[in-house]
Amino acid sequence: MAGSCMLTFVRKHRLLLMASFGVAFLLIMYVEVVAYGITVSVRKDIHAQECSHNSNGKTNKNGFESVIRNIACEVLEENDERLILNEVVRSINYTDCGVIVETASGNIYTAELALLTFSLGVLKSGSVIFNPVLPDWKVDNLASVRFENYMSIYLKFPDTPGQFWDNTLYILHAHERRGFYPVWINHNSHAMSIKGTNILQLVTFGEEANRLSNIDDAEIIKEVMEVLRQVYSKENVSEPVDVLITRWKTDPLYQGSFANVEPGISKAAFSAIRAPVGRLFFAGDAYSEFDGYVVGSAISGVENARWILRTLSDGTDAGSVDGIKSATHTSL
């Protein structure tokens, strides 16, 4: 799909939330989460049959989906018209009076304020047109935050002859080439909540992940299998029955995996990164002291929700960089 971000939640006349990557909290509402190569979106039909979970509030102990379901059940009604999926944002026009968002389908949404949680990769790519353009103080400070490439290759092997790799959670692979499949994760480990998957995950990042992003799946699988047979011998390594390769870098809706704030950044620069621009607010791991982590996205979302509530309730200047100090820096 060509485009830049997904418009996943609209509250007309008051607030727009535009999200595609990370954890987005809006007024303590959880909308979408993307983590470790898996995307889960709140569906319009999530309602009674999926909300009848047990009293401990957990529907799925194995992943982030349980978080989405629990909070969605609290804030979304059946066929809730406030939740709009599959709208690719093309332009954002903002003034002192409000925000106008236009999507690839030609739809236009207006609001007093907007919260942007689509990825930093999308924001930096220029695929969303801002009118007026974002000010230099925002763009220059965002240059201190890199949007990294993290790539995983999941290999599911047949049950027979079974596991051939080491029986530890993490397997470290040393190679003369830096970053050449350095970390392997054993999904058969007792530390995993789902047992007996017979899945081995190989992880790479940085320059090596960029190299793999430009290679087709067949070539990656061939290279990975050669590595495994060098480590564990040809006789022991069977062919995988299924393979999943994450490609966040080349996906136009993400264009990377996680934010990485450069070390030594000043408090002033970090405040500018987090600050709104007029009526535009920004949330996600790129705007959190816990950059690169889901919890950072969550905290950033909650902080912005509180700041937005304050702005709507008492007319606080949304464009003030200093205003963030009194409205945020709170914990979950």
PyMOL commands that set and color helices and strands:
alter all, ss='L'
color gray80, all
select helices_A, chain A and resi 48-51+65-75+120-125+136-142+206-213+217-232+267-274+285-287+294-314+324-327
alter helices_A, ss='H'
color red, helices_A
select strands_A, chain A and resi 9-11+15-19+25-26+29-30+32-35+38-41+89-94+99-103+108-111+113-117+129-131+145-148+150-156+170-172+183-186+199-205+242-245+258-261+280-282
alter strands_A, ss='S'
color yellow, strands_A
deselect
rebuild
show_as cartoon
